Structure formats: structure tokens, C-alpha cells
Amino acid sequence: MSETPGPDEARTGDSEGPSDDPGASPVPGSTHSEPERNTRLPLVLATAGAVAVLAAALLAPLVDKALRGDEVAQRALDLSLVETWEIADRSHTTEDVHYPQTPPAGGPHAPIWLACGVYEEPVRDENAVHDLEHGTVWITHDPDLSADDVERLAAQLPDNGIMSPREGLPSAVVVTVWGAQLQLDGPDDERLGLFLEEYADGHTAPEFGVTCQGGTPDPQGGPPEEEGTNA
């Protein structure tokens, strides 16, 4: 006949840890959800990394533009002070002409144009305007400009260009083509290079593609003595 276990023996058979029964309810405060969080962490990090890379790719051009500036906008800003005019009258005249610009940027002019090059004295407006009609660049400068400044300015004169001193200029240097003009601070003004890049091809001139070659070397427009000239 079996003996009924006593209260003490019954207690020794009870388990003190969590049940191994799969169907048992989790003990409050258990860490069964921790593996799930650990599984999601790499996905969260990968998503965040992808977003960061995409944001960097989208922002890079904007940052670069902010640091370097938009070249087209900067170019327009540098040439924003260029004055332009629509000049239709390009008739020939032997009379003196009163031009509205200083120096003139086009209009009626002498039948003879000036030869390309650097002049050490003022040239006659009416002859220089004929050069402008040919797409020539005309650089005028204050007569008091130093010899070094004049030399640096002359070094930038295009082949299809004339350069001369002139009294009463609105600035130290003025660069002119037919219908367009820019006042400069001096020979080192960076806008001179931009102006030449934009206008020195002569595209604003009525006789695009013609040059100052074959003109008279006389600053006052006297007929050239050399045979074979076109003036």
C-alpha cells in the first residue's frame, strides 16, 4: 500500500523556474521581445543610411553651386553694367558728328576707318566708329594712365581692335563695340576679359566678319598713303 507523500515531499517536486511547456503563458517581465528588436535594428540602420546617402546626393549640387556660384548668373552679374543701344544709322559722312555716347558706340561715320593697333594720341571719332561697324573693339583710356597700365591694357587688345587715349571719359577705361559699351576701373578690371569674350567676335556689328585691317594709320583719319588698302 503506497504512502501518501507528505506536504514537504510534495513541495520538493514543484519547479521554481519557468515552465518548459510551450503553451505556458510568459512570465511577466520576461525578455521574449528582445530578439525581435535585435532583428529590426539592422533594417532600421540600413534604411537610415540609404536616406542619408540620397540626401547627400541631392544636396551636393546645391552646396557646390553655393560655394562656386552659378557661372552663368555670375557672368551676367559681372556684365550687368554693360550699356547697349539699337543703332540703325550707319551712313557715311565727311562732317563732324555729335554722338550721344562717350566714346561713341555707333552711328554715322567717316568713309575711312582706322588701322588696327594702339594709338598714342586721341583718334577721330568718326573714323573709329567706322571701325566699330566692322566689328572692331575700341578700348579708350584716360590719358593720365601710367605707362605700365597702358602696356597691360594693350596686351589685352584683340587683333581686331584699336586703342587710344581720350579726354573726358566717364571712367579710367571704356571698352566699346557697335551698340555696346562698358566702363571699367582700369586695365586690371576682370570684366574686360568677360566683355571681350562676349563681344570681341563682332557679332553686334552691322558688317560682321570685317576687320580694321586695311585702314588708315592716321589718327585723324587722313587717307592712307599705302597702296592696296581698303579704306
MOMOPE-V142145 format. One line per field, one symbol per residue. phi: phi as a letter, one per 40 degrees, with the letter a starting at -180 (. if undefined). A space follows every 50 residues. Layout:
phi = ???
//
This chain:
phi = .cccccdccccccccccccccdcccccdgcbcccccccccddcccccccc cccccccccdccccccccgcccccccccbccccbacbccbccacccbccc bbccbihdaccbbccdhbbcbdbcdccccccdccgccbbbaccccccccc ccccccccdcabaacacgccacbbbbbdgaabcbciccccccccccccbc cgccccbcgcbccgccccdcgcdccccgccc
//
